[in-house]
Amino acid sequence: RIDESKFSIEVYNSRFEQVLFNGRQLHPEILEIKKAFEGKKYSVVKEIGLYTFLIIYEPVKDENGIAIGVIAVGSIIDVNSNIQNVYFENTGISQEIYSEYHINVEFYKKLLFL
């Protein structure tokens, strides 16, 4: 069974208006939603406030294969290292990997220009 509390989900219609959500806000850019609406499933690593998320964007299609919206699903992969030990328990993927395998993992953002 999937632990739904570990995921944030946002659904956008064809006008890129948010129509459903669950969890923390993912703050997608319009260009990110547009890229998925045009048929591309892709993922990004994005720092949002105190957390770093892995976000997957995917088009939502009708029975004819025509895009009618976009779904964005995000999961926390890390907590900002400056505050994680002081104020927040690290519940990200990096902490899960450390707890299981005793390996420190760091995620780096790569800047891409569209």
Backbone as JSON Lines, residues from 0, in Angstrom:
{"i":0,"aa":"R","n":[0.84,-1.19,0.0],"ca":[0.0,0.0,0.0],"c":[0.88,1.24,0.0]}
{"i":1,"aa":"I","n":[0.5,2.24,-0.78],"ca":[1.24,3.5,-0.89],"c":[0.82,4.43,0.25]}
{"i":2,"aa":"D","n":[1.79,5.03,0.91],"ca":[1.52,6.01,1.96],"c":[1.22,7.35,1.29]}
{"i":3,"aa":"E","n":[-0.06,7.68,1.19],"ca":[-0.5,8.88,0.49],"c":[0.0,10.17,1.14]}
{"i":4,"aa":"S","n":[0.34,10.13,2.42],"ca":[0.8,11.34,3.09],"c":[2.19,11.76,2.61]}
{"i":5,"aa":"K","n":[2.9,10.9,1.89],"ca":[4.24,11.23,1.38],"c":[4.18,11.95,0.04]}
{"i":6,"aa":"F","n":[2.98,12.14,-0.53],"ca":[2.87,12.73,-1.85],"c":[1.98,13.96,-1.83]}
{"i":7,"aa":"S","n":[2.32,14.91,-2.68],"ca":[1.47,16.07,-2.93],"c":[0.99,15.93,-4.37]}
{"i":8,"aa":"I","n":[-0.29,16.2,-4.58],"ca":[-0.88,16.01,-5.91],"c":[-1.67,17.26,-6.28]}
{"i":9,"aa":"E","n":[-1.48,17.72,-7.51],"ca":[-2.25,18.85,-8.03],"c":[-2.73,18.48,-9.43]}
{"i":10,"aa":"V","n":[-3.99,18.81,-9.73],"ca":[-4.57,18.55,-11.05],"c":[-5.01,19.88,-11.64]}
{"i":11,"aa":"Y","n":[-4.64,20.09,-12.91],"ca":[-4.96,21.32,-13.63],"c":[-5.81,21.0,-14.85]}
{"i":12,"aa":"N","n":[-6.76,21.9,-15.16],"ca":[-7.6,21.71,-16.35],"c":[-6.89,22.26,-17.59]}
{"i":13,"aa":"S","n":[-7.59,22.28,-18.71],"ca":[-6.99,22.72,-19.98],"c":[-6.66,24.21,-20.0]}
{"i":14,"aa":"R","n":[-7.21,24.98,-19.06],"ca":[-6.88,26.4,-18.96],"c":[-5.79,26.62,-17.91]}
{"i":15,"aa":"F","n":[-5.2,25.53,-17.44],"ca":[-4.12,25.53,-16.45],"c":[-4.56,26.1,-15.11]}
{"i":16,"aa":"E","n":[-5.84,25.9,-14.79],"ca":[-6.38,26.3,-13.49],"c":[-6.36,25.07,-12.59]}
{"i":17,"aa":"Q","n":[-5.94,25.25,-11.35],"ca":[-5.93,24.13,-10.42],"c":[-7.36,23.74,-10.06]}
{"i":18,"aa":"V","n":[-7.69,22.46,-10.23],"ca":[-9.05,22.01,-9.92],"c":[-9.1,21.03,-8.75]}
{"i":19,"aa":"L","n":[-7.99,20.36,-8.47],"ca":[-7.9,19.44,-7.33],"c":[-6.5,19.51,-6.73]}
{"i":20,"aa":"F","n":[-6.39,19.26,-5.43],"ca":[-5.08,19.21,-4.82],"c":[-5.13,18.36,-3.56]}
{"i":21,"aa":"N","n":[-3.98,17.9,-3.15],"ca":[-3.81,17.19,-1.9],"c":[-2.37,17.38,-1.44]}
{"i":22,"aa":"G","n":[-2.16,17.7,-0.18],"ca":[-0.8,17.83,0.34],"c":[-0.26,19.25,0.24]}
{"i":23,"aa":"R","n":[1.07,19.33,0.18],"ca":[1.75,20.62,0.12],"c":[1.66,21.22,-1.29]}
{"i":24,"aa":"Q","n":[1.7,22.55,-1.36],"ca":[1.67,23.21,-2.66],"c":[2.97,22.96,-3.41]}
{"i":25,"aa":"L","n":[2.85,22.68,-4.71],"ca":[4.02,22.41,-5.55],"c":[4.46,23.63,-6.36]}
{"i":26,"aa":"H","n":[3.63,24.63,-6.44],"ca":[3.96,25.88,-7.13],"c":[4.54,25.67,-8.54]}
{"i":27,"aa":"P","n":[3.86,24.94,-9.41],"ca":[4.41,24.76,-10.76],"c":[4.35,26.05,-11.57]}
{"i":28,"aa":"E","n":[5.32,26.22,-12.43],"ca":[5.32,27.34,-13.36],"c":[4.38,27.01,-14.51]}
{"i":29,"aa":"I","n":[3.81,28.04,-15.13],"ca":[2.91,27.84,-16.27],"c":[3.62,27.07,-17.38]}
{"i":30,"aa":"L","n":[4.9,27.36,-17.62],"ca":[5.63,26.65,-18.67],"c":[5.78,25.16,-18.36]}
{"i":31,"aa":"E","n":[5.88,24.81,-17.09],"ca":[5.95,23.39,-16.7],"c":[4.63,22.69,-16.99]}
{"i":32,"aa":"I","n":[3.52,23.34,-16.65],"ca":[2.21,22.76,-16.91],"c":[1.98,22.65,-18.42]}
{"i":33,"aa":"K","n":[2.35,23.7,-19.15],"ca":[2.16,23.72,-20.61],"c":[2.95,22.59,-21.28]}
{"i":34,"aa":"K","n":[4.18,22.37,-20.84],"ca":[5.01,21.31,-21.42],"c":[4.35,19.95,-21.24]}
{"i":35,"aa":"A","n":[3.79,19.69,-20.06],"ca":[3.1,18.43,-19.82],"c":[1.81,18.35,-20.63]}
{"i":36,"aa":"F","n":[1.08,19.46,-20.71],"ca":[-0.17,19.48,-21.47],"c":[0.07,19.15,-22.94]}
{"i":37,"aa":"E","n":[1.24,19.53,-23.44],"ca":[1.57,19.26,-24.85],"c":[2.0,17.81,-25.07]}
{"i":38,"aa":"G","n":[1.93,16.99,-24.02],"ca":[2.14,15.56,-24.21],"c":[3.4,14.97,-23.62]}
{"i":39,"aa":"K","n":[4.19,15.75,-22.9],"ca":[5.45,15.25,-22.37],"c":[5.31,14.93,-20.89]}
{"i":40,"aa":"K","n":[5.61,13.69,-20.53],"ca":[5.71,13.32,-19.12],"c":[7.17,13.54,-18.74]}
{"i":41,"aa":"Y","n":[7.39,14.29,-17.67],"ca":[8.77,14.58,-17.28],"c":[8.82,14.87,-15.78]}
{"i":42,"aa":"S","n":[10.02,14.96,-15.26],"ca":[10.2,15.23,-13.84],"c":[11.2,16.36,-13.63]}
{"i":43,"aa":"V","n":[11.07,17.02,-12.49],"ca":[12.0,18.08,-12.1],"c":[12.3,17.96,-10.61]}
{"i":44,"aa":"V","n":[13.45,18.44,-10.22],"ca":[13.79,18.59,-8.8],"c":[13.67,20.08,-8.52]}
{"i":45,"aa":"K","n":[12.86,20.41,-7.51],"ca":[12.54,21.82,-7.28],"c":[12.57,22.13,-5.79]}
{"i":46,"aa":"E","n":[13.28,23.19,-5.44],"ca":[13.31,23.64,-4.05],"c":[12.13,24.56,-3.82]}
{"i":47,"aa":"I","n":[11.29,24.2,-2.86],"ca":[10.1,24.99,-2.53],"c":[10.12,25.24,-1.03]}
{"i":48,"aa":"G","n":[10.41,26.47,-0.65],"ca":[10.48,26.8,0.77],"c":[11.56,26.01,1.47]}
{"i":49,"aa":"L","n":[11.16,25.24,2.47],"ca":[12.1,24.49,3.29],"c":[12.45,23.12,2.73]}
{"i":50,"aa":"Y","n":[11.78,22.73,1.65],"ca":[11.9,21.37,1.14],"c":[12.39,21.33,-0.31]}
{"i":51,"aa":"T","n":[12.98,20.2,-0.67],"ca":[13.3,19.91,-2.07],"c":[12.4,18.77,-2.5]}
{"i":52,"aa":"F","n":[11.69,18.98,-3.61],"ca":[10.73,18.01,-4.11],"c":[11.21,17.39,-5.42]}
{"i":53,"aa":"L","n":[10.83,16.15,-5.64],"ca":[10.87,15.54,-6.96],"c":[9.43,15.63,-7.45]}
{"i":54,"aa":"I","n":[9.22,16.32,-8.57],"ca":[7.86,16.52,-9.1],"c":[7.77,15.88,-10.48]}
{"i":55,"aa":"I","n":[6.74,15.08,-10.68],"ca":[6.49,14.44,-11.97],"c":[5.24,15.08,-12.57]}
{"i":56,"aa":"Y","n":[5.37,15.55,-13.8],"ca":[4.26,16.15,-14.53],"c":[3.82,15.18,-15.63]}
{"i":57,"aa":"E","n":[2.5,15.02,-15.77],"ca":[1.99,14.12,-16.8],"c":[0.67,14.66,-17.34]}
{"i":58,"aa":"P","n":[0.48,14.57,-18.67],"ca":[-0.8,15.02,-19.21],"c":[-1.93,14.08,-18.82]}
{"i":59,"aa":"V","n":[-3.11,14.65,-18.63],"ca":[-4.33,13.87,-18.41],"c":[-5.07,13.88,-19.73]}
{"i":60,"aa":"K","n":[-5.37,12.69,-20.26],"ca":[-5.98,12.59,-21.58],"c":[-7.36,11.97,-21.51]}
{"i":61,"aa":"D","n":[-8.23,12.36,-22.46],"ca":[-9.55,11.75,-22.54],"c":[-9.45,10.42,-23.28]}
{"i":62,"aa":"E","n":[-10.59,9.78,-23.53],"ca":[-10.59,8.46,-24.17],"c":[-10.09,8.49,-25.61]}
{"i":63,"aa":"N","n":[-10.01,9.67,-26.22],"ca":[-9.49,9.82,-27.58],"c":[-8.01,10.18,-27.61]}
{"i":64,"aa":"G","n":[-7.39,10.26,-26.43],"ca":[-5.98,10.59,-26.37],"c":[-5.68,12.07,-26.43]}
{"i":65,"aa":"I","n":[-6.7,12.91,-26.28],"ca":[-6.52,14.36,-26.33],"c":[-6.31,14.88,-24.91]}
{"i":66,"aa":"A","n":[-5.31,15.72,-24.74],"ca":[-5.0,16.26,-23.41],"c":[-6.14,17.15,-22.93]}
{"i":67,"aa":"I","n":[-6.57,16.9,-21.69],"ca":[-7.63,17.71,-21.09],"c":[-7.15,18.36,-19.78]}
{"i":68,"aa":"G","n":[-5.91,18.08,-19.4],"ca":[-5.37,18.65,-18.18],"c":[-3.99,18.1,-17.89]}
{"i":69,"aa":"V","n":[-3.52,18.39,-16.69],"ca":[-2.19,17.97,-16.25],"c":[-2.28,17.55,-14.79]}
{"i":70,"aa":"I","n":[-1.54,16.5,-14.45],"ca":[-1.4,16.12,-13.05],"c":[0.06,16.29,-12.66]}
{"i":71,"aa":"A","n":[0.26,16.86,-11.49],"ca":[1.62,17.04,-10.93],"c":[1.65,16.3,-9.6]}
{"i":72,"aa":"V","n":[2.61,15.4,-9.46],"ca":[2.76,14.63,-8.22],"c":[4.16,14.87,-7.69]}
{"i":73,"aa":"G","n":[4.24,15.29,-6.44],"ca":[5.53,15.6,-5.84],"c":[5.76,14.84,-4.56]}
{"i":74,"aa":"S","n":[7.03,14.56,-4.29],"ca":[7.43,13.91,-3.05],"c":[8.67,14.63,-2.52]}
{"i":75,"aa":"I","n":[8.7,14.84,-1.22],"ca":[9.85,15.49,-0.6],"c":[11.05,14.55,-0.69]}
{"i":76,"aa":"I","n":[12.15,15.07,-1.25],"ca":[13.36,14.25,-1.31],"c":[14.42,14.74,-0.32]}
{"i":77,"aa":"D","n":[14.25,15.97,0.17],"ca":[15.22,16.47,1.14],"c":[14.64,17.67,1.87]}
{"i":78,"aa":"V","n":[15.17,17.93,3.06],"ca":[14.83,19.11,3.84],"c":[16.05,20.01,3.81]}
{"i":79,"aa":"N","n":[15.84,21.31,3.67],"ca":[16.94,22.27,3.63],"c":[17.92,21.96,4.75]}
{"i":80,"aa":"S","n":[19.16,21.68,4.39],"ca":[20.15,21.22,5.37],"c":[20.45,22.24,6.46]}
{"i":81,"aa":"N","n":[20.18,23.5,6.23],"ca":[20.46,24.52,7.24],"c":[19.52,24.43,8.43]}
{"i":82,"aa":"I","n":[18.33,23.85,8.23],"ca":[17.35,23.82,9.31],"c":[16.9,22.43,9.7]}
{"i":83,"aa":"Q","n":[17.27,21.41,8.92],"ca":[16.69,20.1,9.15],"c":[16.94,19.54,10.56]}
{"i":84,"aa":"N","n":[18.09,19.75,11.11],"ca":[18.38,19.19,12.42],"c":[17.91,20.09,13.56]}
{"i":85,"aa":"V","n":[17.66,21.35,13.25],"ca":[17.29,22.3,14.3],"c":[15.78,22.31,14.54]}
{"i":86,"aa":"Y","n":[15.0,22.4,13.46],"ca":[13.56,22.58,13.61],"c":[12.71,21.43,13.07]}
{"i":87,"aa":"F","n":[13.19,20.73,12.06],"ca":[12.38,19.75,11.38],"c":[13.04,18.37,11.36]}
{"i":88,"aa":"E","n":[12.21,17.37,11.47],"ca":[12.69,16.0,11.27],"c":[12.78,15.78,9.77]}
{"i":89,"aa":"N","n":[13.87,15.23,9.32],"ca":[14.06,14.99,7.89],"c":[13.27,13.75,7.49]}
{"i":90,"aa":"T","n":[12.25,13.95,6.67],"ca":[11.4,12.84,6.25],"c":[11.56,12.55,4.76]}
{"i":91,"aa":"G","n":[12.6,13.08,4.15],"ca":[12.8,12.93,2.72],"c":[13.46,11.61,2.34]}
{"i":92,"aa":"I","n":[13.59,11.42,1.04],"ca":[14.19,10.21,0.49],"c":[15.63,10.07,0.96]}
{"i":93,"aa":"S","n":[16.36,11.18,1.05],"ca":[17.76,11.1,1.48],"c":[17.87,10.51,2.89]}
{"i":94,"aa":"Q","n":[16.96,10.86,3.77],"ca":[16.97,10.3,5.13],"c":[16.59,8.82,5.11]}
{"i":95,"aa":"E","n":[15.65,8.44,4.26],"ca":[15.27,7.03,4.15],"c":[16.45,6.2,3.66]}
{"i":96,"aa":"I","n":[17.21,6.71,2.69],"ca":[18.38,6.0,2.18],"c":[19.43,5.88,3.28]}
{"i":97,"aa":"Y","n":[19.65,6.96,4.03],"ca":[20.63,6.91,5.11],"c":[20.21,5.9,6.19]}
{"i":98,"aa":"S","n":[18.93,5.93,6.56],"ca":[18.45,5.02,7.6],"c":[18.6,3.56,7.19]}
{"i":99,"aa":"E","n":[18.35,3.28,5.93],"ca":[18.4,1.9,5.44],"c":[19.81,1.42,5.12]}
{"i":100,"aa":"Y","n":[20.61,2.28,4.45],"ca":[21.91,1.85,3.93],"c":[23.12,2.56,4.54]}
{"i":101,"aa":"H","n":[22.88,3.56,5.41],"ca":[23.95,4.35,6.03],"c":[24.85,5.01,4.99]}
{"i":102,"aa":"I","n":[24.21,5.57,3.97],"ca":[24.89,6.3,2.9],"c":[24.32,7.7,2.86]}
{"i":103,"aa":"N","n":[25.19,8.71,2.92],"ca":[24.73,10.09,2.79],"c":[24.47,10.41,1.32]}
{"i":104,"aa":"V","n":[23.32,11.0,1.03],"ca":[22.92,11.34,-0.33],"c":[22.66,12.84,-0.39]}
{"i":105,"aa":"E","n":[23.16,13.49,-1.43],"ca":[22.87,14.9,-1.66],"c":[22.29,15.06,-3.05]}
{"i":106,"aa":"F","n":[21.27,15.91,-3.17],"ca":[20.66,16.18,-4.46],"c":[21.05,17.58,-4.9]}
{"i":107,"aa":"Y","n":[21.38,17.73,-6.16],"ca":[21.77,19.01,-6.72],"c":[20.8,19.4,-7.81]}
{"i":108,"aa":"K","n":[20.44,20.68,-7.83],"ca":[19.57,21.19,-8.88],"c":[20.42,21.54,-10.09]}
{"i":109,"aa":"K","n":[19.9,21.24,-11.26],"ca":[20.54,21.64,-12.5],"c":[19.64,22.68,-13.15]}
{"i":110,"aa":"L","n":[20.19,23.84,-13.43],"ca":[19.39,24.9,-14.04],"c":[19.25,24.66,-15.53]}
{"i":111,"aa":"L","n":[18.02,24.61,-15.98],"ca":[17.73,24.44,-17.4],"c":[16.94,25.64,-17.89]}
{"i":112,"aa":"F","n":[17.21,26.05,-19.08],"ca":[16.47,27.16,-19.66],"c":[15.63,26.64,-20.81]}
{"i":113,"aa":"L","n":[14.35,26.98,-20.8],"ca":[13.44,26.51,-21.85],"c":[13.57,27.34,-23.1]}
